[in-house]
């Protein structure tokens, strides 16, 4: 999907994703509190989930030429991975 991008565009997209993941990770740290993973933990999980969501959308065969499909699969992947890992953390760290 990203093979046709120029190196400048790819680096710009990567930097934009890192910045957005930082701000959203910071916001989710405030929302989730002790259930969360910290700012950089949330940032890492969101970025990895974003890439995983795009990879799975491409694997399933969704039309990634449409912006709403790309944004939807990226958001579902990012917040879905954060949700799943927070639930696992809650289940495994019960006292």
N, C-alpha and C positions, 0 to 999 in steps of 0.2 A: 504494500500500500504506500509506503513512504519511499520506495525506490526511485521514483521519478523526481523527488525533490532535490534542489540544489543543496550543496553543503551549508550555505548560509541560511537557507530556509529551514533545514533540518536542525541546525544549532539554535536558531531562534525559537523553533517549536519546542525543543528540549528545555531551553531556558524558561520559556513561558510556562511549561508544565511544572517545572521545579518551583517557580515562584507561586503559582496557583496552589500547588500541593502544600507549600509552606503555610500560606495564609489559611487555607481550609483546614490543615492539620492543627494549626493554632486555635482556630475556632472550635474544632471538634474536641480539642483538649479541654477547653472551657466547658463545653456541653457535657462531655462524657465523665469528666472528673476522674475518680479513682478507677473506673472501668476502662479508661483509655490507656494509651501506650506512651504518652508524652508527645510533645510537639514533633520531634524528629521521628519517633516511632510511627505516629499517625501519618506523617508525611511520606515515609517509606512505604507503608501499607497502601496508602492512596495511590501513589505512583505505580507500584507494582500491580495493584488491582486495575488501574487504568490500562496498563499495557496488556494485562491478561484479558480484560474485557474486549479490547480491540482485536487481540489474537483470536479469541473464541468467535467473535463476530465474523472475522475473515475465514475461519475454519468452517463455520456453519454455512457460509455462502451468502451472507447478507450483503446488499448492495452498498459498499462503502464509498460510493461516489456521492451519496446523499448526506448532507451535513447532519440532519436529524438522526440518522442511523448511527453515525460516528459519535455524536455527542451522547446519545442515549446509551449506546453500548459502553462508552467510557465511564459515564456516571454510574450505571448499574454495576460495572466491574469494580470501580473504586469504592463506592459505598457498600456494595455487597461484600467485598472482601473485608472491609473494616467491621461490618456487622457480624460476619461469621467468626472472625478472630476475637471480637469482643465477647460473643456468646461462649466460645470455647474457653476464653480466659475466665469468664464468670463461672462456668461449670467446673473447671479443673481447680480453681483456687477457692472453692467454697470452704468456709470454716465452720 
